[in-house]
Amino acid sequence: MSARPPILVDLKFDPETVARILKTAFADRGSINSADPASKALDLTGVDYALLWKPDADIFERAPNLKVLFSGGAGVDSILSIPDLPDIPIVRFVDRSLTTRMSEWVVMQCLMHLRLQRQHDRDQRDRVWGKLVPPEAAEITVGVMGLGILGQDAVAKLRVMGFNVIGWSRSKKNVEGIETFDASELDTFLSKTDIVVGLLPLTPDTSGLYDKSFFSRLRQGGALGKPVFINAGRGRSQVQADIVAAIEGGVLGGASLDVFEVEPLPADDPLWHLETVFITPHDAAISEENALFRHVETQIARFERGEPLQFVVDRTAGY
């Protein structure tokens, strides 16, 4: 048995998948799966590392001597909101697979709105040989909000598809090949945008950001006619009643949503019934467990060699 203490794993993912992959993960030290009822009686005072996603409320009482926390996803708001959070490094999950999956979803959604896919769906259902003449990607400006690793990859792939792309972040970032804007330039950014893509983390500044006022400042009369809202960042960044009102009132031409204020999205939510809205169940960029566990192993090895951890969360910024 390894002399190294095991890694505490508290992931509210599919429990069978987590349990199966943990059988061979962290071979040098083993793991404690909080989903296993037997783990409830274990002494966690000697545990150094915890991998968490929406963890149990008493996690830090039971494991008071942790050295590093690892998030099970790219977002960390579920960890930062925990009371009595210890003052230790928190590491985000960053992986090629997660980044690629997110960009696939963003590009797919932009293309479906560009190519009027909902109208094609209606025509197919009604057996109508309809002929549509959508604009080219080059006629559409996609504004990406959030220019971190996910945002910059999405920017690059949208440009390959021919879209005109601009970017926004709280502080100014230089991204090759696109015009960028900072917090003071939000109105200008929105006035140029036909399809806005939200990839922002949840912070006090972004909570409720996507509201009636926000939608009203997007460009009207572009090649799509009405602007489109796409969000795969955080559900609490959007005001869902305002999305519904903006679509029903003709301010927005459509939306694609992967995240919601309450998840799962309640069956009686009006978003389900809007024909120009594409809904996916928070699976735009699912954390793949094998990649996640390899990421944690890599970061622990760096930490124990005395090297800096990568992707450490800035608690002041919230990401």
BELGIFEN-V313550 format. One record per residue. N is the residue number from 1. RES is the residue in three letters. PHI is phi in whole degrees, -180 to 180 (999 if undefined). Layout:
<<N	RES	PHI> <N	RES	PHI>>
This chain:
<<1	MET	999> <2	SER	-65> <3	ALA	-78> <4	ARG	-78> <5	PRO	-67> <6	PRO	-71> <7	ILE	-89> <8	LEU	-82> <9	VAL	-118> <10	ASP	-130> <11	LEU	-117> <12	LYS	-88> <13	PHE	-100> <14	ASP	-64> <15	PRO	-64> <16	GLU	-67> <17	THR	-66> <18	VAL	-60> <19	ALA	-62> <20	ARG	-65> <21	ILE	-73> <22	LEU	-67> <23	LYS	-62> <24	THR	-118> <25	ALA	-84> <26	PHE	52> <27	ALA	-62> <28	ASP	-80> <29	ARG	-149> <30	GLY	79> <31	SER	-149> <32	ILE	-119> <33	ASN	-94> <34	SER	-65> <35	ALA	-75> <36	ASP	-81> <37	PRO	-54> <38	ALA	-65> <39	SER	-72> <40	LYS	-65> <41	ALA	-96> <42	LEU	-81> <43	ASP	-82> <44	LEU	-105> <45	THR	-67> <46	GLY	-95> <47	VAL	-79> <48	ASP	-96> <49	TYR	-132> <50	ALA	-134> <51	LEU	-108> <52	LEU	-129> <53	TRP	-150> <54	LYS	53> <55	PRO	-73> <56	ASP	-61> <57	ALA	-65> <58	ASP	-96> <59	ILE	-59> <60	PHE	-83> <61	GLU	-70> <62	ARG	-78> <63	ALA	-124> <64	PRO	-81> <65	ASN	-116> <66	LEU	-65> <67	LYS	-104> <68	VAL	-146> <69	LEU	-109> <70	PHE	-117> <71	SER	-80> <72	GLY	-78> <73	GLY	-145> <74	ALA	-69> <75	GLY	-87> <76	VAL	-131> <77	ASP	-64> <78	SER	-70> <79	ILE	-88> <80	LEU	-63> <81	SER	-85> <82	ILE	-76> <83	PRO	-62> <84	ASP	59> <85	LEU	-64> <86	PRO	-68> <87	ASP	-86> <88	ILE	-133> <89	PRO	-61> <90	ILE	-119> <91	VAL	-112> <92	ARG	-76> <93	PHE	-86> <94	VAL	-127> <95	ASP	-153> <96	ARG	-57> <97	SER	-63> <98	LEU	-62> <99	THR	-64> <100	THR	-64> <101	ARG	-61> <102	MET	-63> <103	SER	-65> <104	GLU	-58> <105	TRP	-65> <106	VAL	-62> <107	VAL	-63> <108	MET	-58> <109	GLN	-65> <110	CYS	-60> <111	LEU	-68> <112	MET	-66> <113	HIS	-72> <114	LEU	-59> <115	ARG	-92> <116	LEU	56> <117	GLN	-62> <118	ARG	-62> <119	GLN	-66> <120	HIS	-61> <121	ASP	-61> <122	ARG	-64> <123	ASP	-64> <124	GLN	-64> <125	ARG	-61> <126	ASP	-92> <127	ARG	58> <128	VAL	-107> <129	TRP	-88> <130	GLY	-79> <131	LYS	-118> <132	LEU	-111> <133	VAL	-126> <134	PRO	-73> <135	PRO	-72> <136	GLU	-80> <137	ALA	-57> <138	ALA	-64> <139	GLU	-84> <140	ILE	-112> <141	THR	-101> <142	VAL	-98> <143	GLY	-103> <144	VAL	-97> <145	MET	-104> <146	GLY	110> <147	LEU	-117> <148	GLY	-82> <149	ILE	-62> <150	LEU	-65> <151	GLY	-64> <152	GLN	-68> <153	ASP	-68> <154	ALA	-62> <155	VAL	-56> <156	ALA	-61> <157	LYS	-78> <158	LEU	-66> <159	ARG	-66> <160	VAL	-60> <161	MET	-76> <162	GLY	102> <163	PHE	-68> <164	ASN	-79> <165	VAL	-122> <166	ILE	-127> <167	GLY	-136> <168	TRP	-132> <169	SER	-148> <170	ARG	-58> <171	SER	-108> <172	LYS	-62> <173	LYS	-128> <174	ASN	-98> <175	VAL	-122> <176	GLU	-57> <177	GLY	89> <178	ILE	-135> <179	GLU	-82> <180	THR	-122> <181	PHE	-135> <182	ASP	-113> <183	ALA	-57> <184	SER	-74> <185	GLU	-113> <186	LEU	-60> <187	ASP	-61> <188	THR	-64> <189	PHE	-58> <190	LEU	-66> <191	SER	-67> <192	LYS	-98> <193	THR	-102> <194	ASP	-94> <195	ILE	-125> <196	VAL	-103> <197	VAL	-115> <198	GLY	-93> <199	LEU	-127> <200	LEU	-84> <201	PRO	-73> <202	LEU	-88> <203	THR	-136> <204	PRO	-55> <205	ASP	-74> <206	THR	-99> <207	SER	-64> <208	GLY	69> <209	LEU	-62> <210	TYR	-85> <211	ASP	-129> <212	LYS	-54> <213	SER	-64> <214	PHE	-59> <215	PHE	-63> <216	SER	-68> <217	ARG	-94> <218	LEU	-72> <219	ARG	-67> <220	GLN	-101> <221	GLY	81> <222	GLY	-76> <223	ALA	-64> <224	LEU	-88> <225	GLY	88> <226	LYS	-121> <227	PRO	-71> <228	VAL	-126> <229	PHE	-111> <230	ILE	-126> <231	ASN	-138> <232	ALA	-130> <233	GLY	-88> <234	ARG	-137> <235	GLY	-65> <236	ARG	-78> <237	SER	-81> <238	GLN	-114> <239	VAL	-103> <240	GLN	-66> <241	ALA	-62> <242	ASP	-74> <243	ILE	-64> <244	VAL	-59> <245	ALA	-64> <246	ALA	-68> <247	ILE	-74> <248	GLU	-66> <249	GLY	-91> <250	GLY	81> <251	VAL	-76> <252	LEU	-108> <253	GLY	-88> <254	GLY	172> <255	ALA	-156> <256	SER	-131> <257	LEU	-129> <258	ASP	-113> <259	VAL	-132> <260	PHE	-146> <261	GLU	-61> <262	VAL	-125> <263	GLU	-128> <264	PRO	-63> <265	LEU	-64> <266	PRO	-57> <267	ALA	-63> <268	ASP	-96> <269	ASP	-69> <270	PRO	-64> <271	LEU	-60> <272	TRP	-59> <273	HIS	-97> <274	LEU	-87> <275	GLU	-66> <276	THR	-94> <277	VAL	-111> <278	PHE	-98> <279	ILE	-118> <280	THR	-127> <281	PRO	-88> <282	HIS	52> <283	ASP	-128> <284	ALA	-59> <285	ALA	-144> <286	ILE	-71> <287	SER	-71> <288	GLU	-85> <289	GLU	-62> <290	ASN	-60> <291	ALA	-65> <292	LEU	-62> <293	PHE	-67> <294	ARG	-64> <295	HIS	-59> <296	VAL	-64> <297	GLU	-58> <298	THR	-64> <299	GLN	-70> <300	ILE	-64> <301	ALA	-61> <302	ARG	-62> <303	PHE	-60> <304	GLU	-78> <305	ARG	-87> <306	GLY	85> <307	GLU	-92> <308	PRO	-65> <309	LEU	-67> <310	GLN	-100> <311	PHE	62> <312	VAL	-77> <313	VAL	-76> <314	ASP	-88> <315	ARG	-65> <316	THR	-65> <317	ALA	-78> <318	GLY	92> <319	TYR	-161>>
